[in-house]
Amino acid sequence: MKQTFFFGLLLLLATGCPPEQSSQQMLEIKYNETKEAAGEQMKLTFRDVNDSRCPKDVQCISAGEAKVMMVVDKGGASENIELAARGLCYEEDGSCGSEATAMGYKFKLLSLNPYPEQDMTPLPEDYVVKVEYSVFQAD
């Protein structure tokens, strides 16, 4: 009887737990701007951009890439990270961007806009980056 009760209680606990919530959040940051992550003691600054992506409607030998330099601040310490965006990739779901880890977080570049065009080269202050972040858990 005790065994049946114990296993029943174990089964109830195992199936009664709510599913894990995704802790991924997104920040949209303008060039030279700092944003604080909601509910975190972490700030992210969009420090610099070097964009050599092949412009839209241009035949290029290489698709190129854009590199975004970010600064992660947490608890009085800071760390620089670099994220890259592939050229000739216009998705904004993260499939065009790289990932980096710093200060206990994982960052993924979702998008970097504007995308260069044939007759328009964006100025640094024109850029806006979307970055997804989550608490980093090593496997």
C-alpha positions in Angstrom: 0.0 0.0 0.0 2.8 2.4 0.9 4.6 1.5 -2.3 1.5 2.2 -4.4 1.0 5.6 -2.7 4.7 6.5 -3.1 4.7 5.6 -6.9 1.4 7.4 -7.4 2.8 10.5 -5.7 6.0 10.3 -7.8 3.9 10.0 -11.0 1.8 13.0 -10.0 4.9 15.1 -9.3 6.5 14.1 -12.5 3.5 14.9 -14.7 2.3 17.9 -12.7 5.3 20.1 -13.3 4.7 23.0 -15.7 6.9 23.0 -18.9 10.1 25.0 -18.8 9.6 28.6 -19.9 11.8 30.0 -22.6 14.1 32.6 -21.1 15.1 34.1 -24.4 14.6 37.9 -24.6 15.2 40.4 -27.4 16.7 43.8 -27.4 16.6 46.3 -30.2 19.5 48.8 -29.9 20.5 51.8 -32.0 24.1 52.6 -32.8 26.0 53.9 -29.7 23.0 53.2 -27.5 22.9 51.2 -24.3 19.9 49.1 -23.2 19.3 47.3 -19.9 17.9 43.8 -20.1 14.5 43.5 -18.4 14.8 41.7 -15.1 18.5 41.4 -15.3 21.5 43.3 -13.9 23.0 43.4 -17.4 23.4 46.2 -20.0 24.2 45.8 -23.7 25.8 48.6 -25.8 26.0 48.7 -29.6 29.5 50.1 -29.9 30.6 49.8 -33.5 29.7 48.3 -36.9 31.8 47.3 -39.9 29.5 46.4 -42.8 30.9 44.9 -46.0 27.7 43.0 -47.0 27.1 42.9 -50.8 24.4 45.6 -51.5 21.0 44.5 -52.7 20.7 44.2 -56.5 24.5 44.1 -57.0 26.5 41.2 -58.4 29.3 40.5 -56.0 32.1 37.9 -55.9 31.4 37.5 -52.2 28.3 37.9 -50.1 30.4 39.7 -47.4 29.4 40.2 -43.8 28.8 42.8 -41.2 30.5 42.8 -37.9 28.8 44.3 -34.8 30.9 45.1 -31.8 28.9 45.1 -28.5 29.8 45.7 -24.9 28.2 43.6 -22.1 28.1 45.2 -18.7 27.2 43.3 -15.5 28.0 44.0 -11.9 30.7 46.6 -12.6 32.5 44.3 -15.1 32.4 44.5 -18.9 33.2 42.3 -21.8 33.4 42.9 -25.5 31.7 40.6 -28.0 31.5 40.5 -31.8 28.5 39.3 -33.7 28.4 38.8 -37.5 25.6 39.0 -40.1 26.0 37.2 -43.4 25.6 39.1 -46.6 22.8 38.3 -49.0 20.7 37.0 -46.2 17.6 39.1 -45.3 15.9 36.9 -42.7 15.4 38.4 -39.2 15.0 35.1 -37.3 18.6 34.7 -36.4 19.5 32.4 -39.3 21.8 35.1 -40.8 23.6 36.0 -37.5 26.2 34.5 -35.3 26.3 33.8 -31.6 28.6 34.7 -28.7 28.7 34.2 -25.0 29.8 36.7 -22.3 29.2 37.4 -18.6 27.0 34.3 -18.2 24.7 35.1 -21.2 24.3 33.8 -24.8 23.7 36.4 -27.5 22.4 35.8 -31.0 22.3 38.4 -33.7 18.8 38.4 -35.2 19.1 41.3 -37.6 21.2 44.3 -38.6 19.4 47.1 -40.5 19.5 48.9 -42.8 20.8 46.5 -45.3 23.2 48.3 -47.8 21.7 49.2 -51.2 23.4 49.9 -54.5 23.1 53.7 -54.2 23.0 54.0 -50.4 25.7 53.3 -47.9 24.3 53.6 -44.4 26.1 55.8 -41.8 26.9 54.2 -38.5 24.2 56.1 -36.7 21.6 54.7 -39.1 22.1 51.1 -37.8 19.8 49.2 -35.5 20.6 45.7 -34.2 18.2 43.1 -32.8 19.9 40.7 -30.4 18.4 37.8 -28.6 19.8 36.9 -25.2 19.4 34.2 -22.6 21.2 32.9 -19.6 24.0 30.7 -20.8 24.0 27.1 -19.6 27.0 25.0 -20.6 26.1 21.6 -21.9 
